[in-house]
């Protein structure tokens, strides 16, 4: 009897490679921009003119969407990851309600239909994976009978290693088919 839930260490973990740097820069810039914008708004509020009111509205309309974008990007970068285990089981984690990683899909390497790789700046690449019939872990475990997409931004070297694992796995499966 094989116990999948007792697997110790994954063979490969695909995550965003510059999490710490992005978190430090993003966090510090959000704090500094908050204090700068608040001081500008307090200063403009003391004038009480029409121009000051328009400038306050424009500042709020520009800064709030940028802040929301950075918060969403922060959740995506910190929580989305893909883990490859020795028995060719892949687990795809996404962000939960508080930014923690939550298991979304589990599938085998042979369940991957297609992988698209796009180059991104800073030696990264975005992998878009189409998976057939993954096991969905939401409120309960359920096998989905449809094609699902998963996206992750990772280091190029790790994405190339993941692609090599795909090729090795497909060769092993082809040999099994020939032998049977």
N, CA and C atoms as an extended XYZ file, in Angstrom:
540
Properties=species:S:1:pos:R:3:atomname:S:1:resname:S:1:resid:I:1 pbc="F F F"
N         0.848       -1.180        0.000 N   UNK     1
C         0.000        0.000        0.000 CA  UNK     1
C         0.887        1.235        0.000 C   UNK     1
N         0.673        2.112       -0.945 N   UNK     2
C         1.489        3.320       -1.080 CA  UNK     2
C         0.800        4.482       -0.371 C   UNK     2
N         1.552        5.173        0.451 N   UNK     3
C         1.011        6.311        1.188 CA  UNK     3
C         1.518        7.595        0.550 C   UNK     3
N         0.695        8.214       -0.296 N   UNK     4
C         1.095        9.434       -0.987 CA  UNK     4
C         1.250       10.610       -0.042 C   UNK     4
N         0.468       10.631        1.019 N   UNK     5
C         0.492       11.793        1.894 CA  UNK     5
C         1.719       11.820        2.802 C   UNK     5
N         2.529       10.760        2.816 N   UNK     6
C         3.726       10.738        3.648 CA  UNK     6
C         4.999       11.042        2.856 C   UNK     6
N         4.870       11.579        1.660 N   UNK     7
C         6.042       11.921        0.868 CA  UNK     7
C         6.797       13.041        1.556 C   UNK     7
N         8.115       12.859        1.664 N   UNK     8
C         8.903       13.827        2.412 CA  UNK     8
C         9.281       15.046        1.578 C   UNK     8
N        10.256       14.874        0.738 N   UNK     9
C        10.824       16.003        0.015 CA  UNK     9
C        10.508       15.909       -1.474 C   UNK     9
N        10.085       17.001       -2.067 N   UNK    10
C         9.901       16.989       -3.516 CA  UNK    10
C        11.247       17.007       -4.234 C   UNK    10
N        11.269       16.443       -5.422 N   UNK    11
C        12.474       16.420       -6.235 CA  UNK    11
C        12.768       17.808       -6.800 C   UNK    11
N        11.720       18.561       -7.098 N   UNK    12
C        11.868       19.884       -7.700 CA  UNK    12
C        10.722       20.768       -7.238 C   UNK    12
N        11.037       22.002       -6.870 N   UNK    13
C        10.018       22.984       -6.492 CA  UNK    13
C        10.171       24.181       -7.415 C   UNK    13
N         9.113       24.491       -8.142 N   UNK    14
C         9.124       25.657       -9.027 CA  UNK    14
C         8.368       26.793       -8.354 C   UNK    14
N         9.072       27.874       -8.051 N   UNK    15
C         8.472       29.077       -7.478 CA  UNK    15
C         9.124       30.290       -8.116 C   UNK    15
N         8.646       31.460       -7.745 N   UNK    16
C         9.261       32.696       -8.221 CA  UNK    16
C        10.636       32.830       -7.573 C   UNK    16
N        11.709       33.042       -8.364 N   UNK    17
C        13.063       32.996       -7.799 CA  UNK    17
C        13.468       34.197       -6.954 C   UNK    17
N        12.817       35.332       -7.120 N   UNK    18
C        13.252       36.547       -6.424 CA  UNK    18
C        12.225       36.999       -5.397 C   UNK    18
N        11.649       36.063       -4.673 N   UNK    19
C        10.612       36.395       -3.695 CA  UNK    19
C        11.101       37.379       -2.648 C   UNK    19
N        12.250       37.101       -2.041 N   UNK    20
C        12.736       37.920       -0.936 CA  UNK    20
C        13.006       39.349       -1.403 C   UNK    20
N        13.667       39.491       -2.551 N   UNK    21
C        13.974       40.833       -3.066 CA  UNK    21
C        12.691       41.586       -3.405 C   UNK    21
N        11.761       40.900       -4.063 N   UNK    22
C        10.504       41.556       -4.418 CA  UNK    22
C         9.732       41.960       -3.172 C   UNK    22
N         9.708       41.102       -2.175 N   UNK    23
C         8.989       41.419       -0.941 CA  UNK    23
C         9.589       42.625       -0.245 C   UNK    23
N        10.912       42.682       -0.161 N   UNK    24
C        11.558       43.813        0.514 CA  UNK    24
C        11.318       45.115       -0.247 C   UNK    24
N        11.535       45.091       -1.554 N   UNK    25
C        11.344       46.304       -2.358 CA  UNK    25
C         9.880       46.717       -2.358 C   UNK    25
N         8.986       45.769       -2.562 N   UNK    26
C         7.558       46.081       -2.592 CA  UNK    26
C         7.040       46.591       -1.264 C   UNK    26
N         7.455       45.953       -0.190 N   UNK    27
C         6.985       46.348        1.136 CA  UNK    27
C         7.490       47.742        1.498 C   UNK    27
N         8.777       47.984        1.285 N   UNK    28
C         9.339       49.301        1.614 CA  UNK    28
C         8.756       50.406        0.736 C   UNK    28
N         8.575       50.122       -0.555 N   UNK    29
C         8.012       51.150       -1.436 CA  UNK    29
C         6.556       51.444       -1.085 C   UNK    29
N         5.797       50.424       -0.665 N   UNK    30
C         4.412       50.682       -0.263 CA  UNK    30
C         4.362       51.524        1.007 C   UNK    30
N         5.255       51.278        1.944 N   UNK    31
C         5.278       52.075        3.176 CA  UNK    31
C         5.675       53.517        2.879 C   UNK    31
N         6.749       53.701        2.099 N   UNK    32
C         7.190       55.062        1.781 CA  UNK    32
C         6.141       55.818        0.981 C   UNK    32
N         5.550       55.158       -0.010 N   UNK    33
C         4.532       55.844       -0.817 CA  UNK    33
C         3.308       56.187        0.029 C   UNK    33
N         2.953       55.335        0.977 N   UNK    34
C         1.826       55.625        1.855 CA  UNK    34
C         2.081       56.908        2.643 C   UNK    34
N         3.263       57.017        3.250 N   UNK    35
C         3.557       58.208        4.045 CA  UNK    35
C         3.674       59.462        3.182 C   UNK    35
N         4.236       59.339        2.001 N   UNK    36
C         4.346       60.496        1.104 CA  UNK    36
C         2.965       60.945        0.657 C   UNK    36
N         2.136       60.011        0.237 N   UNK    37
C         0.789       60.362       -0.234 CA  UNK    37
C        -0.051       60.925        0.904 C   UNK    37
N         0.054       60.346        2.086 N   UNK    38
C        -0.709       60.875        3.221 CA  UNK    38
C        -0.273       62.290        3.582 C   UNK    38
N         1.028       62.563        3.538 N   UNK    39
C         1.481       63.927        3.848 CA  UNK    39
C         1.009       64.912        2.783 C   UNK    39
N         1.018       64.504        1.514 N   UNK    40
C         0.507       65.376        0.444 CA  UNK    40
C        -0.983       65.620        0.632 C   UNK    40
N        -1.739       64.559        0.926 N   UNK    41
C        -3.183       64.714        1.102 CA  UNK    41
C        -3.515       65.590        2.306 C   UNK    41
N        -2.793       65.445        3.401 N   UNK    42
C        -3.034       66.291        4.582 CA  UNK    42
C        -2.699       67.740        4.271 C   UNK    42
N        -1.613       67.948        3.538 N   UNK    43
C        -1.220       69.310        3.162 CA  UNK    43
C        -2.265       69.940        2.232 C   UNK    43
N        -2.749       69.173        1.250 N   UNK    44
C        -3.753       69.701        0.320 CA  UNK    44
C        -5.098       69.921        1.009 C   UNK    44
N        -5.407       69.093        1.970 N   UNK    45
C        -6.677       69.219        2.682 CA  UNK    45
C        -6.750       70.533        3.457 C   UNK    45
N        -5.604       71.005        3.917 N   UNK    46
C        -5.583       72.262        4.680 CA  UNK    46
C        -5.887       73.473        3.791 C   UNK    46
N        -5.642       73.380        2.479 N   UNK    47
C        -5.936       74.505        1.580 CA  UNK    47
C        -7.432       74.698        1.392 C   UNK    47
N        -8.149       73.623        1.143 N   UNK    48
C        -9.600       73.697        0.996 CA  UNK    48
C       -10.058       74.323       -0.312 C   UNK    48
N        -9.221       74.334       -1.347 N   UNK    49
C        -9.618       74.920       -2.634 CA  UNK    49
C       -10.133       73.824       -3.568 C   UNK    49
N       -10.713       74.258       -4.702 N   UNK    50
C       -11.214       73.304       -5.691 CA  UNK    50
C       -10.065       72.509       -6.315 C   UNK    50
N        -8.953       73.194       -6.585 N   UNK    51
C        -7.799       72.502       -7.164 CA  UNK    51
C        -7.286       71.418       -6.217 C   UNK    51
N        -7.221       71.731       -4.938 N   UNK    52
C        -6.751       70.755       -3.955 CA  UNK    52
C        -7.697       69.556       -3.896 C   UNK    52
N        -8.999       69.806       -3.966 N   UNK    53
C        -9.967       68.705       -3.947 CA  UNK    53
C        -9.815       67.812       -5.177 C   UNK    53
N        -9.618       68.420       -6.345 N   UNK    54
C        -9.425       67.639       -7.571 CA  UNK    54
C        -8.125       66.836       -7.506 C   UNK    54
N        -7.102       67.436       -6.951 N   UNK    55
C        -5.824       66.746       -6.837 CA  UNK    55
C        -5.922       65.569       -5.864 C   UNK    55
N        -6.689       65.735       -4.802 N   UNK    56
C        -6.900       64.641       -3.844 CA  UNK    56
C        -7.614       63.479       -4.526 C   UNK    56
N        -8.653       63.784       -5.288 N   UNK    57
C        -9.402       62.738       -5.996 CA  UNK    57
C        -8.510       62.033       -7.013 C   UNK    57
N        -7.726       62.806       -7.767 N   UNK    58
C        -6.826       62.205       -8.759 CA  UNK    58
C        -5.781       61.315       -8.091 C   UNK    58
N        -5.248       61.753       -6.970 N   UNK    59
C        -4.243       60.962       -6.253 CA  UNK    59
C        -4.836       59.639       -5.775 C   UNK    59
N        -6.021       59.695       -5.229 N   UNK    60
C        -6.667       58.473       -4.739 CA  UNK    60
C        -6.997       57.537       -5.903 C   UNK    60
N        -7.489       58.079       -7.014 N   UNK    61
C        -7.856       57.241       -8.159 CA  UNK    61
C        -6.645       56.604       -8.832 C   UNK    61
N        -5.492       57.212       -8.705 N   UNK    62
C        -4.281       56.640       -9.295 CA  UNK    62
C        -3.616       55.652       -8.338 C   UNK    62
N        -3.553       55.988       -7.076 N   UNK    63
C        -2.786       55.174       -6.111 CA  UNK    63
C        -3.495       53.896       -5.686 C   UNK    63
N        -4.806       53.917       -5.557 N   UNK    64
C        -5.529       52.721       -5.083 CA  UNK    64
C        -5.398       51.557       -6.075 C   UNK    64
N        -5.591       51.750       -7.395 N   UNK    65
C        -5.405       50.602       -8.301 CA  UNK    65
C        -3.975       50.062       -8.301 C   UNK    65
N        -2.999       50.948       -8.177 N   UNK    66
C        -1.613       50.483       -8.124 CA  UNK    66
C        -1.388       49.647       -6.867 C   UNK    66
N        -1.915       50.078       -5.754 N   UNK    67
C        -1.783       49.335       -4.503 CA  UNK    67
C        -2.473       47.972       -4.598 C   UNK    67
N        -3.652       47.934       -5.193 N   UNK    68
C        -4.375       46.666       -5.354 CA  UNK    68
C        -3.601       45.716       -6.269 C   UNK    68
N        -3.000       46.261       -7.347 N   UNK    69
C        -2.190       45.437       -8.243 CA  UNK    69
C        -1.019       44.814       -7.494 C   UNK    69
N        -0.286       45.616       -6.715 N   UNK    70
C         0.861       45.090       -5.985 CA  UNK    70
C         0.446       44.057       -4.942 C   UNK    70
N        -0.702       44.246       -4.313 N   UNK    71
C        -1.165       43.265       -3.335 CA  UNK    71
C        -1.508       41.941       -4.016 C   UNK    71
N        -2.167       41.993       -5.173 N   UNK    72
C        -2.493       40.775       -5.909 CA  UNK    72
C        -1.257       40.080       -6.438 C   UNK    72
N        -0.314       40.847       -6.949 N   UNK    73
C         0.925       40.273       -7.462 CA  UNK    73
C         1.726       39.640       -6.329 C   UNK    73
N         1.683       40.273       -5.168 N   UNK    74
C         2.353       39.733       -3.985 CA  UNK    74
C         1.780       38.362       -3.633 C   UNK    74
N         0.459       38.229       -3.660 N   UNK    75
C        -0.168       36.937       -3.366 CA  UNK    75
C         0.231       35.887       -4.398 C   UNK    75
N         0.240       36.273       -5.680 N   UNK    76
C         0.581       35.327       -6.739 CA  UNK    76
C         2.018       34.843       -6.595 C   UNK    76
N         2.939       35.766       -6.362 N   UNK    77
C         4.349       35.404       -6.289 CA  UNK    77
C         4.650       34.546       -5.067 C   UNK    77
N         4.081       34.879       -3.937 N   UNK    78
C         4.447       34.198       -2.701 CA  UNK    78
C         3.765       32.860       -2.505 C   UNK    78
N         2.674       32.606       -3.149 N   UNK    79
C         1.929       31.397       -2.832 CA  UNK    79
C         1.892       30.373       -3.953 C   UNK    79
N         2.054       30.774       -5.196 N   UNK    80
C         1.946       29.831       -6.303 CA  UNK    80
C         3.249       29.049       -6.432 C   UNK    80
N         3.121       27.723       -6.415 N   UNK    81
C         4.295       26.873       -6.599 CA  UNK    81
C         3.876       25.531       -7.174 C   UNK    81
N         4.844       24.853       -7.756 N   UNK    82
C         4.638       23.549       -8.369 CA  UNK    82
C         5.698       22.616       -7.799 C   UNK    82
N         5.287       21.470       -7.267 N   UNK    83
C         6.222       20.516       -6.673 CA  UNK    83
C         6.188       19.214       -7.463 C   UNK    83
N         7.361       18.715       -7.818 N   UNK    84
C         7.509       17.449       -8.530 CA  UNK    84
C         8.144       16.442       -7.578 C   UNK    84
N         7.492       15.284       -7.393 N   UNK    85
C         7.976       14.258       -6.476 CA  UNK    85
C         8.629       13.115       -7.246 C   UNK    85
N         9.310       12.236       -6.526 N   UNK    86
C        10.056       11.126       -7.130 CA  UNK    86
C         9.167       10.173       -7.921 C   UNK    86
N         7.945        9.975       -7.494 N   UNK    87
C         7.053        9.039       -8.184 CA  UNK    87
C         6.267        9.718       -9.310 C   UNK    87
N         6.807       10.826       -9.840 N   UNK    88
C         6.241       11.590      -10.957 CA  UNK    88
C         4.865       12.163      -10.660 C   UNK    88
N         4.600       12.449       -9.404 N   UNK    89
C         3.384       13.147       -9.006 CA  UNK    89
C         3.719       14.627       -8.907 C   UNK    89
N         2.859       15.452       -9.474 N   UNK    90
C         3.051       16.899       -9.459 CA  UNK    90
C         1.914       17.513       -8.658 C   UNK    90
N         2.268       18.451       -7.774 N   UNK    91
C         1.266       19.165       -6.985 CA  UNK    91
C         1.372       20.647       -7.305 C   UNK    91
N         0.225       21.252       -7.630 N   UNK    92
C         0.164       22.672       -7.961 CA  UNK    92
C        -0.540       23.402       -6.826 C   UNK    92
N         0.171       24.331       -6.214 N   UNK    93
C        -0.370       25.117       -5.106 CA  UNK    93
C        -0.701       26.516       -5.606 C   UNK    93
N        -1.755       27.087       -5.085 N   UNK    94
C        -2.120       28.459       -5.397 CA  UNK    94
C        -2.370       29.192       -4.089 C   UNK    94
N        -2.682       30.478       -4.175 N   UNK    95
C        -2.839       31.266       -2.953 CA  UNK    95
C        -4.229       31.097       -2.371 C   UNK    95
N        -4.274       31.096       -1.039 N   UNK    96
C        -5.530       30.989       -0.313 CA  UNK    96
C        -6.001       32.357        0.122 C   UNK    96
N        -6.904       32.384        1.059 N   UNK    97
C        -7.515       33.638        1.488 CA  UNK    97
C        -6.543       34.543        2.228 C   UNK    97
N        -5.515       34.002        2.832 N   UNK    98
C        -4.566       34.830        3.582 CA  UNK    98
C        -3.179       34.823        2.969 C   UNK    98
N        -3.068       34.435        1.724 N   UNK    99
C        -1.781       34.448        1.056 CA  UNK    99
C        -0.935       33.216        1.274 C   UNK    99
N        -1.467       32.211        1.942 N   UNK   100
C        -0.724       30.979        2.163 CA  UNK   100
C        -0.954       30.039        0.984 C   UNK   100
N        -0.006       29.152        0.754 N   UNK   101
C        -0.143       28.183       -0.326 CA  UNK   101
C        -1.191       27.140        0.036 C   UNK   101
N        -2.079       26.884       -0.909 N   UNK   102
C        -3.141       25.897       -0.735 CA  UNK   102
C        -3.081       24.947       -1.928 C   UNK   102
N        -3.095       23.645       -1.651 N   UNK   103
C        -3.047       22.651       -2.719 CA  UNK   103
C        -4.308       22.757       -3.570 C   UNK   103
N        -4.115       22.959       -4.874 N   UNK   104
C        -5.247       23.090       -5.783 CA  UNK   104
C        -5.403       21.849       -6.657 C   UNK   104
N        -4.317       21.431       -7.329 N   UNK   105
C        -4.362       20.273       -8.221 CA  UNK   105
C        -3.247       19.298       -7.874 C   UNK   105
N        -3.539       18.025       -8.138 N   UNK   106
C        -2.509       16.990       -8.095 CA  UNK   106
C        -2.692       16.154       -9.352 C   UNK   106
N        -1.585       15.846      -10.008 N   UNK   107
C        -1.652       15.081      -11.250 CA  UNK   107
C        -0.320       14.386      -11.477 C   UNK   107
N        -0.301       13.481      -12.426 N   UNK   108
C         0.930       12.787      -12.803 CA  UNK   108
C         1.547       13.504      -13.999 C   UNK   108
N         2.838       13.261      -14.219 N   UNK   109
C         3.525       13.917      -15.335 CA  UNK   109
C         2.898       13.551      -16.677 C   UNK   109
N         2.416       12.322      -16.799 N   UNK   110
C         1.823       11.913      -18.077 CA  UNK   110
C         0.463       12.565      -18.337 C   UNK   110
N        -0.113       13.220      -17.329 N   UNK   111
C        -1.383       13.924      -17.511 CA  UNK   111
C        -1.213       15.302      -18.139 C   UNK   111
N         0.016       15.740      -18.316 N   UNK   112
C         0.258       17.065      -18.900 CA  UNK   112
C         0.092       16.969      -20.406 C   UNK   112
N        -0.832       17.755      -20.936 N   UNK   113
C        -1.105       17.770      -22.370 CA  UNK   113
C        -0.139       18.688      -23.116 C   UNK   113
N         0.078       19.874      -22.570 N   UNK   114
C         0.867       20.876      -23.286 CA  UNK   114
C         1.535       21.805      -22.278 C   UNK   114
N         2.753       22.235      -22.613 N   UNK   115
C         3.458       23.229      -21.806 CA  UNK   115
C         3.909       24.344      -22.731 C   UNK   115
N         3.555       25.568      -22.368 N   UNK   116
C         4.035       26.744      -23.087 CA  UNK   116
C         4.991       27.483      -22.170 C   UNK   116
N         6.112       27.886      -22.724 N   UNK   117
C         7.107       28.611      -21.941 CA  UNK   117
C         7.356       29.956      -22.614 C   UNK   117
N         7.203       31.026      -21.839 N   UNK   118
C         7.479       32.374      -22.336 CA  UNK   118
C         8.590       32.978      -21.499 C   UNK   118
N         9.535       33.602      -22.179 N   UNK   119
C        10.631       34.239      -21.460 CA  UNK   119
C        10.137       35.504      -20.782 C   UNK   119
N        10.595       35.700      -19.564 N   UNK   120
C        10.289       36.886      -18.771 CA  UNK   120
C        11.603       37.549      -18.378 C   UNK   120
N        11.543       38.811      -17.964 N   UNK   121
C        12.788       39.479      -17.548 CA  UNK   121
C        13.396       38.849      -16.293 C   UNK   121
N        14.639       39.175      -16.033 N   UNK   122
C        15.388       38.735      -14.852 CA  UNK   122
C        15.601       37.226      -14.830 C   UNK   122
N        15.863       36.649      -15.997 N   UNK   123
C        16.180       35.226      -16.123 CA  UNK   123
C        15.046       34.334      -15.615 C   UNK   123
N        13.825       34.737      -15.871 N   UNK   124
C        12.643       33.962      -15.476 CA  UNK   124
C        11.894       33.504      -16.719 C   UNK   124
N        11.019       32.558      -16.535 N   UNK   125
C        10.118       32.148      -17.601 CA  UNK   125
C         8.768       31.802      -16.989 C   UNK   125
N         7.720       32.026      -17.773 N   UNK   126
C         6.369       31.711      -17.321 CA  UNK   126
C         5.937       30.419      -17.995 C   UNK   126
N         5.611       29.432      -17.184 N   UNK   127
C         5.125       28.154      -17.691 CA  UNK   127
C         3.609       28.126      -17.598 C   UNK   127
N         2.965       27.836      -18.715 N   UNK   128
C         1.527       27.621      -18.739 CA  UNK   128
C         1.310       26.155      -19.091 C   UNK   128
N         0.710       25.431      -18.172 N   UNK   129
C         0.577       23.985      -18.303 CA  UNK   129
C        -0.892       23.624      -18.462 C   UNK   129
N        -1.200       22.813      -19.480 N   UNK   130
C        -2.551       22.285      -19.663 CA  UNK   130
C        -2.560       20.848      -19.151 C   UNK   130
N        -3.452       20.596      -18.202 N   UNK   131
C        -3.499       19.313      -17.507 CA  UNK   131
C        -4.829       18.635      -17.808 C   UNK   131
N        -4.782       17.340      -18.165 N   UNK   132
C        -6.034       16.616      -18.375 CA  UNK   132
C        -6.382       15.835      -17.115 C   UNK   132
N        -7.609       15.940      -16.711 N   UNK   133
C        -8.180       15.189      -15.591 CA  UNK   133
C        -7.360       15.252      -14.296 C   UNK   133
N        -7.081       16.452      -13.780 N   UNK   134
C        -6.356       16.509      -12.502 CA  UNK   134
C        -7.280       16.189      -11.329 C   UNK   134
N        -6.678       15.910      -10.190 N   UNK   135
C        -7.431       15.727       -8.951 CA  UNK   135
C        -7.497       17.090       -8.283 C   UNK   135
N        -8.703       17.573       -8.052 N   UNK   136
C        -8.932       18.899       -7.475 CA  UNK   136
C        -9.085       18.777       -5.968 C   UNK   136
N        -8.375       19.625       -5.232 N   UNK   137
C        -8.474       19.645       -3.771 CA  UNK   137
C        -9.087       20.972       -3.356 C   UNK   137
N       -10.386       21.022       -3.260 N   UNK   138
C       -11.078       22.213       -2.783 CA  UNK   138
C       -11.641       21.899       -1.421 C   UNK   138
N       -12.948       21.818       -1.359 N   UNK   139
C       -13.578       21.406       -0.110 CA  UNK   139
C       -13.386       19.911        0.131 C   UNK   139
N       -13.295       19.153       -0.961 N   UNK   140
C       -13.034       17.725       -0.868 CA  UNK   140
C       -12.283       17.300       -2.125 C   UNK   140
N       -11.726       16.114       -2.104 N   UNK   141
C       -10.948       15.601       -3.225 CA  UNK   141
C       -11.890       15.154       -4.337 C   UNK   141
N       -11.633       15.645       -5.561 N   UNK   142
C       -12.527       15.327       -6.673 CA  UNK   142
C       -11.717       15.249       -7.963 C   UNK   142
N       -11.945       14.211       -8.745 N   UNK   143
C       -11.284       14.065      -10.040 CA  UNK   143
C       -12.067       14.862      -11.072 C   UNK   143
N       -11.396       15.824      -11.700 N   UNK   144
C       -12.043       16.643      -12.720 CA  UNK   144
C       -11.876       15.972      -14.076 C   UNK   144
N       -12.920       15.913      -14.839 N   UNK   145
C       -12.872       15.295      -16.158 CA  UNK   145
C       -12.837       16.355      -17.242 C   UNK   145
N       -11.900       17.279      -17.106 N   UNK   146
C       -11.743       18.315      -18.121 CA  UNK   146
C       -10.312       18.817      -18.115 C   UNK   146
N        -9.993       19.608      -19.114 N   UNK   147
C        -8.662       20.182      -19.269 CA  UNK   147
C        -8.554       21.443      -18.419 C   UNK   147
N        -7.526       21.516      -17.572 N   UNK   148
C        -7.325       22.671      -16.692 CA  UNK   148
C        -5.986       23.327      -17.006 C   UNK   148
N        -5.897       24.629      -16.727 N   UNK   149
C        -4.663       25.380      -16.929 CA  UNK   149
C        -4.030       25.724      -15.595 C   UNK   149
N        -2.704       25.737      -15.570 N   UNK   150
C        -1.941       26.176      -14.398 CA  UNK   150
C        -0.788       27.030      -14.901 C   UNK   150
N        -0.553       28.167      -14.254 N   UNK   151
C         0.530       29.071      -14.645 CA  UNK   151
C         1.449       29.314      -13.467 C   UNK   151
N         2.739       29.437      -13.780 N   UNK   152
C         3.730       29.714      -12.739 CA  UNK   152
C         4.918       30.440      -13.356 C   UNK   152
N         5.464       31.389      -12.613 N   UNK   153
C         6.670       32.101      -13.027 CA  UNK   153
C         7.826       31.517      -12.232 C   UNK   153
N         8.871       31.076      -12.938 N   UNK   154
C         9.976       30.395      -12.274 CA  UNK   154
C        11.301       30.719      -12.948 C   UNK   154
N        12.366       30.236      -12.362 N   UNK   155
C        13.709       30.398      -12.898 CA  UNK   155
C        13.832       29.576      -14.183 C   UNK   155
N        14.575       30.082      -15.169 N   UNK   156
C        14.694       29.385      -16.452 CA  UNK   156
C        15.373       28.030      -16.307 C   UNK   156
N        16.386       27.945      -15.468 N   UNK   157
C        17.094       26.669      -15.304 CA  UNK   157
C        16.176       25.609      -14.709 C   UNK   157
N        15.376       25.990      -13.739 N   UNK   158
C        14.443       25.032      -13.138 CA  UNK   158
C        13.352       24.636      -14.127 C   UNK   158
N        12.898       25.582      -14.941 N   UNK   159
C        11.874       25.235      -15.932 CA  UNK   159
C        12.441       24.292      -16.986 C   UNK   159
N        13.712       24.482      -17.368 N   UNK   160
C        14.342       23.562      -18.314 CA  UNK   160
C        14.489       22.169      -17.708 C   UNK   160
N        14.833       22.100      -16.415 N   UNK   161
C        14.925       20.803      -15.739 CA  UNK   161
C        13.557       20.119      -15.698 C   UNK   161
N        12.503       20.896      -15.462 N   UNK   162
C        11.147       20.345      -15.459 CA  UNK   162
C        10.797       19.794      -16.840 C   UNK   162
N        11.182       20.512      -17.886 N   UNK   163
C        10.927       20.039      -19.257 CA  UNK   163
C        11.709       18.749      -19.528 C   UNK   163
N        12.952       18.664      -19.033 N   UNK   164
C        13.736       17.443      -19.202 CA  UNK   164
C        13.073       16.266      -18.495 C   UNK   164
N        12.516       16.504      -17.331 N   UNK   165
C        11.802       15.447      -16.618 CA  UNK   165
C        10.596       14.975      -17.426 C   UNK   165
N         9.946       15.911      -18.099 N   UNK   166
C         8.812       15.552      -18.964 CA  UNK   166
C         9.278       14.643      -20.098 C   UNK   166
N        10.406       14.985      -20.723 N   UNK   167
C        10.929       14.191      -21.833 CA  UNK   167
C        11.325       12.794      -21.350 C   UNK   167
N        12.016       12.721      -20.225 N   UNK   168
C        12.422       11.429      -19.667 CA  UNK   168
C        11.192       10.582      -19.351 C   UNK   168
N        10.189       11.183      -18.769 N   UNK   169
C         8.969       10.455      -18.424 CA  UNK   169
C         8.251        9.960      -19.678 C   UNK   169
N         8.217       10.773      -20.727 N   UNK   170
C         7.549       10.339      -21.960 CA  UNK   170
C         8.313        9.188      -22.610 C   UNK   170
N         9.654        9.200      -22.532 N   UNK   171
C        10.441        8.084      -23.074 CA  UNK   171
C        10.182        6.795      -22.296 C   UNK   171
N        10.106        6.907      -20.989 N   UNK   172
C         9.834        5.726      -20.160 CA  UNK   172
C         8.458        5.160      -20.490 C   UNK   172
N         7.471        6.030      -20.659 N   UNK   173
C         6.123        5.567      -21.004 CA  UNK   173
C         6.090        4.946      -22.390 C   UNK   173
N         6.866        5.493      -23.342 N   UNK   174
C         6.912        4.923      -24.690 CA  UNK   174
C         7.526        3.523      -24.661 C   UNK   174
N         8.564        3.321      -23.839 N   UNK   175
C         9.176        1.994      -23.722 CA  UNK   175
C         8.211        1.001      -23.092 C   UNK   175
N         7.425        1.444      -22.124 N   UNK   176
C         6.433        0.560      -21.498 CA  UNK   176
C         5.394        0.111      -22.513 C   UNK   176
N         4.980        1.040      -23.387 N   UNK   177
C         3.982        0.708      -24.404 CA  UNK   177
C         4.564       -0.279      -25.407 C   UNK   177
N         5.838       -0.086      -25.797 N   UNK   178
C         6.477       -0.998      -26.745 CA  UNK   178
C         6.632       -2.398      -26.156 C   UNK   178
N         6.973       -2.483      -24.884 N   UNK   179
C         7.194       -3.782      -24.244 CA  UNK   179
C         5.900       -4.550      -23.996 C   UNK   179
N         4.789       -3.867      -23.884 N   UNK   180
C         3.542       -4.577      -23.592 CA  UNK   180
C         2.764       -4.929      -24.813 C   UNK   180
